[in-house]
């Protein structure tokens, strides 16, 4: 689990782990920007959890 993954260092760590095949659960403070996977994370097979 990576907290603060909606921006900055947390986002970088989450993307780095995902590129290495780690299944990552991300959280962030702001709902709107992080409520959907970004194009970069979609390329890593990211998906929303229900």
Order of alpha helices (4+ residues) and beta strands (2+ residues): alpha-alpha-alpha
